[in-house]
């Protein structure tokens, strides 16, 4: 194992070079094992042109037409990224292989704290099958989980009482894993008898959020102008909460994804985003340590150039757009926290830390009330 001093020197020496330059410091056996899983073109894809930890990027504006609710149908899914996570699908719920299993509780805690503070429910339901007076904090909330993967977060949101949770992912393989896990007889979502008809969980695979937004908003507009029954009108209502966690660092155009997400929010709705900051520290922790040294994350999972700082994401979400309309109202950042891996790091236990957003971080953004 490389000493702390040597790791720092190597990181600074090769800060403008791809991570392959750092592999000399990894043990020979670990190197051989890890290299066996790397594709022949990985070297070219992993060029991380790290010139400064304070480098800023200019977010790419989403390509939209004259109608502000119409998004470019060119897919915002990277086939390499989709294939990467599809191959990992069978291990999605394995805490030894997927760090998100350990991270999920603090993501839920952050979400609950934000909702309690900025979107409190006037009539939280009570789970009558559990201990007395235990409330379901997301009762009657409609939630969209973008990049749902195998359903880690999606299931949690449903268990917390959301009336509808839609999980969408560009990979059909991981969505099939989510469906099997959610509805398997040993792990299906067991609802209180008093709420059996009040909660719904759905998965949609092989689609981007831009494609979903186009179809969902079209149906929503039709339902608003039709004389259908009230139950049908609610099928494509907008969402109270939208989550885009650990997803924007894996798409070609995160601005487009976030713009589409905003369009699906109700007024007063909350968008939650989490990703990895683009710093020297994140390069050392999320790529060198996690992928090449510990092997906790498959090599090639992350690309440093695709990490985003809190300020950059806030700009993408909250800056006014020339295409902005009432349906895509002004957004404001309302909460921000780091998600910090606690020692010993091998246990993959996390905590929220508002003072440390150098690596993993999560933010909340609210659409103004019309």
Secondary structure, 3 states (H helix, E strand, C coil): CCCHHHHHHHHHHCCCCCHHHHHHHCCHHHHHHHHCCCCCCHHHHCCCCCCCCCCCCCCCCCCECCCCCCECCCCCCCHHHHHHHHHCHHHCCCCCCCHHHHHHHHHHHHHHHHHHHHCCCCCCEECCCCCCCCEECCCCCEEEEECCCCCHHHHHHHHCCCCEEEEEECCHHHHHHHHHHHHCCCCCCCCCHHHCCCCEEEEEECCCHHHHHHHHHHHHHHHHHCCCCHHHHHHHCCEEEEEEECCHHHCCCHHHHHHHHHHCEEEEEEEEEEEECCCHHHHHHHHHHHHHHCCCCCCCCCCHHHCCCHHHHHHHHHCCCCCCCHHHCCEEEEEEEEEEEECCHHHCEEEEECCCCCCEEEEEEEECCC
